[in-house]
Structures are given as structure tokens and as C-alpha cells.
């Protein structure tokens, strides 16, 4: 077996993965054999080290078994958000240079005609119901040997993240030629921080196509622990799973905390959560009051971290540290933190500026050397575009994330992408999209629109513009509300003062 990592050697019949709702399981032996079959099928299709594979799959055993197989075949793999629209999915497939595309034929996007938009150069397979033009993935696996491939080597994910402008970009780390099954950078980082090991029972309530759920789940399994995967987040059910499966670790986003806290007290308190040793949260700023309430409920077991898909650096903070530094996302545990002005000059403690990391892992944006260069200063330090400051003890406080990026329910939404759609509407002259406070989601999407004819502003047009977005973007990106403005604040050079627009709602 290529995992768990040595010296961990659990019983091959121990459960490695369980799907909470269905009870489906894979033991370590079954996962190992299944991953070997995936790698065998790749080689039989001519897919070699360094090639790209894309997945469009819901949370389930097929998703994880495939990722573990890709991880030992030395390929880059891109997991695609199943909530994206047809155009968004096609863009990612083309941009990542996928040689193989695996999807679940039961997804709604099939009804939109995804299969007709795919290049003939891409090898296409599906799970679920048969789909014209797609091979039978499970059939191919059943015909393959479960012995390890002779040239097994470590693969890497290449997940898509976006700045505030343009299409999402693939975050790419260098693919180092090394045998599969050795310790990786992520294992070395996450194991000591979060005490992952063979006794870990990890609950994952989030979609696996996101970076944190995917990477943490795979790390736990590589270290001999068991992961319990929810198909969809549900506040009450997540508490029930913690009780039923004696979960020791679980990872959340702040919106999940809000929904847990909104459960009636009699429901919240009926479950035994005493097995839970560590609750992690990340992905979005957590309101200080929400975290205080969670700590009062669960005790001092709530750990926070700050990182991006790029993983150019990593901050973490324990609950005791956070109580002494409320609102902080921690100190650097990978790389070194710097706060710099717009010219890249380092600022002193207490000064607000761009958050940079030095001495962290190298990354690039796939096919975008300009965006890659923009993420570095003259010293080679890299930034994700987040704004913050350091206190004298080196604790980081975020002031804004990716300037005007909206984080709704833990999901990143990029205003420019929405603005680019709305400006195409014939009645729209100018538009600014901002995040506004939302008690449940943290932020919700609002569009402030300047019309060609201001007299046409009415509720019916507002609904029309929202529907216009929904035809072109995933629903979670679309405005929940629209306001009309006679004129948006712009500099004579054309620069939009979006801060002034956003400040109206804060």
C-alpha cells in the first residue's frame, strides 16, 4: 500500500472513507486497490506524468478514489465546482488543458448540453447513467489491474482561483519528480498544526472541489485517519454525525457556525459533542461575536487558519491565542509575513497594507505570467491581494480580502465577473457590484446600476437584470438585490471609486 504514510500501518480493513448520508465505505485496502486501478486506466489511455485531468463530480466515493489514483499517477488534477454554469465549466476545461474529463452524468449541467461543447481532443468518461460520447468509467476500472503502476509518482492538484478581474486562473505548483507515497509539503504542514493521525475521525461538511476540504481529507487519510464526508451541509445533521461517529476533528466556514448557532437550543444541546477535540475554520473572516458564541458552546477547541488556494504562506491561531488577540487570523506557520505599501515597501507593525509572504512555496497562475508577476513585489514576495496589518507580536489582522472580493457563505465571488455580465445588458450604462452585510451568509451580492435612461428604473427591471445574470453565471454569484443610481462615482480617468459605493451599505 502506498498509504498511509510510514510508519503508520493500520489494519487494511479499517474504514478510510465513509459517506455520512448513504453509509457507503471504503477500507484502506479497497481505497488502495481502487486508486491503483485509476492509475492503471490513466496509463492505458496514454496519460502520463505532467498531463492534466479534470473532474466534475459531487461529494462521494468516486470523487475521492479518483483523486487518490491521480495523486499517485504524477498528473495535475483539477476539481471543478459542480455549481458553475456551462460556459464557466467549458472555460476551465479548455484552460487547464485537460486530456481526460470525468463527470457524473446525473448533474444538471448535462441537461444544458455540456457534452456538445467539449473538444474531441479530450478523453471523456462518466459515472452514473450512460452518456453518449462518454466512456464507462466504472467499467474501465473493473477491467484494470489493482497492482501499482511501475512509474508511480506524486501528482498535484491544480485548483482554480480568481482575482477581482477576469476569468478564474489555475493555481499551479511545480511538479517535482518524486515517488508516490512520500510525505508532501501539505502533510508536513498540517499534521503538526492540527494533530492529524491514525486516530483522527474527520468530518468534512463542505464540497470537496474546494481546496481546503480536498487537501485536508486527503492528508487525514494519508496519515491513517478516517474521514466522514457529508454530501451536503446541514446544521442539525452535522451535529448528529459528530455524535454518531465520535468525530474528533471537523472543518467549517463561518456561515456554518452562524447556521449552527441559529438552531433552537433544545436541538443544539441534544447531541453529545464531547468527542470533538478540534474544530477548524477558514475561508472567510469570522465575526468576533460569532466566534465568542461558538467558543462558549464548544469550549476552547476552535482553531483558525488563513491561507489561499495558492498556499504561498499559512497563518494559524489557537483558541487561547485568539482570546488574547480577538479578530486575528494568527501568526505565520509557513513563510514569513510582511505588510507592504502599493510600491512593495515593507511597513511597520500597526500599519495597514497588502499582506505578503516570503520564503513560502512557489506557485504560478496557469497560462498567465502577467497575473503571476503582479502577485510579486521586487523582492520576490508574493501576495493574494489581501489587506491587513500586524500587531507588535506578529499576529495578522485582515482588513479586507482581495480588495473588493465578496465572500458569501465561505465562497469567493468576484465582482468584476458579475459586472462584466451586467454591463452587456442594453439598458445598463454603468455598474458596481459590492458585498453587503448579510446575517446568514456574511456578505451577499448587491449590484448598483446606472441606467441609460434613469426613468426606466423599477422593480421589474431589477428582477430582469437578476435573471439576466442567472442565465450566464452560477446562481451563487448573482446579485440578490439591485439598486439604481443616477451616476456612479468615477474619477475623470475612469477609475471607479468602489469603496464609496460599498461604504453606503456598511
Residue, then its C-alpha position, 0 to 999 in steps of 0.5 A: x500500500x502506498x498509504x498511509x504514510x510510514x510508519x503508520x500501518x493500520x489494519x487494511x480493513x479499517x474504514x478510510x472513507x465513509x459517506x455520512x448520508x448513504x453509509x457507503x465505505x471504503x477500507x484502506x485496502x479497497x481505497x488502495x486497490x481502487x486508486x491503483x486501478x485509476x492509475x492503471x486506466x490513466x496509463x492505458x489511455x496514454x496519460x502520463x506524468x505532467x498531463x492534466x485531468x479534470x473532474x466534475x463530480x459531487x461529494x462521494x466515493x468516486x470523487x475521492x478514489x479518483x483523486x487518490x489514483x491521480x495523486x499517485x499517477x504524477x498528473x495535475x488534477x483539477x476539481x471543478x465546482x459542480x455549481x458553475x454554469x456551462x460556459x464557466x465549466x467549458x472555460x476551465x476545461x479548455x484552460x487547464x488543458x485537460x486530456x481526460x474529463x470525468x463527470x457524473x452524468x446525473x448533474x444538471x449541467x448535462x441537461x444544458x448540453x455540456x457534452x456538445x461543447x467539449x473538444x474531441x481532443x479530450x478523453x471523456x468518461x462518466x459515472x452514473x447513467x450512460x452518456x453518449x460520447x462518454x466512456x464507462x468509467x466504472x467499467x474501465x476500472x473493473x477491467x484494470x489491474x489493482x497492482x501499482x503502476x511501475x512509474x508511480x509518482x506524486x501528482x498535484x492538484x491544480x485548483x482554480x482561483x480568481x482575482x477581482x478581474x477576469x476569468x478564474x486562473x489555475x493555481x499551479x505548483x511545480x511538479x517535482x519528480x518524486x515517488x508516490x507515497x512520500x510525505x508532501x509539503x501539505x502533510x508536513x504542514x498540517x499534521x503538526x498544526x492540527x494533530x492529524x493521525x491514525x486516530x483522527x475521525x474527520x468530518x468534512x461538511x463542505x464540497x470537496x472541489x474546494x481546496x481546503x476540504x480536498x487537501x485536508x481529507x486527503x492528508x487525514x487519510x494519508x496519515x491513517x485517519x478516517x474521514x466522514x464526508x457529508x454530501x451536503x451541509x446541514x446544521x442539525x445533521x452535522x451535529x448528529x454525525x459528530x455524535x454518531x461517529x465520535x468525530x474528533x476533528x471537523x472543518x467549517x466556514x463561518x456561515x456554518x457556525x452562524x447556521x449552527x448557532x441559529x438552531x433552537x437550543x433544545x436541538x443544539x444541546x441534544x447531541x453529545x459533542x464531547x468527542x470533538x477535540x478540534x474544530x477548524x475554520x477558514x475561508x472567510x473572516x469570522x465575526x468576533x461575536x460569532x466566534x465568542x458564541x461558538x467558543x462558549x458552546x464548544x469550549x476552547x477547541x476552535x482553531x483558525x487558519x488563513x491561507x489561499x488556494x495558492x498556499x504561498x504562506x499559512x497563518x494559524x491561531x489557537x483558541x487561547x491565542x485568539x482570546x488574547x488577540x480577538x479578530x486575528x487570523x494568527x501568526x505565520x506557520x509557513x513563510x514569513x509575513x510582511x505588510x507592504x505599501x502599493x510600491x512593495x515597501x515593507x511597513x511597520x507593525x500597526x500599519x495597514x497594507x497588502x499582506x505578503x509572504x516570503x520564503x513560502x512555496x512557489x506557485x504560478x497562475x496557469x497560462x498567465x505570467x502577467x497575473x503571476x508577476x503582479x502577485x510579486x513585489x521586487x523582492x520576490x514576495x508574493x501576495x493574494x491581494x489581501x489587506x491587513x496589518x500586524x500587531x507588535x507580536x506578529x499576529x495578522x489582522x485582515x482588513x479586507x480580502x482581495x480588495x473588493x472580493x465578496x465572500x458569501x457563505x465561505x465562497x469567493x465571488x468576484x465582482x468584476x465577473x458579475x459586472x462584466x455580465x451586467x454591463x452587456x445588458x442594453x439598458x445598463x450604462x454603468x455598474x458596481x457590484x459590492x458585498x453587503x452585510x448579510x446575517x446568514x451568509x456574511x456578505x451577499x451580492x448587491x449590484x448598483x446600476x446606472x441606467x441609460x435612461x434613469x426613468x426606466x428604473x423599477x422593480x421589474x427591471x431589477x428582477x430582469x437584470x437578476x435573471x439576466x445574470x442567472x442565465x450566464x453565471x452560477x446562481x451563487x454569484x448573482x446579485x440578490x438585490x439591485x439598486x439604481x443610481x443616477x451616476x456612479x462615482x468615477x474619477x475623470x480617468x475612469x477609475x471607479x471609486x468602489x469603496x464609496x459605493x460599498x461604504x453606503x451599505x456598511 
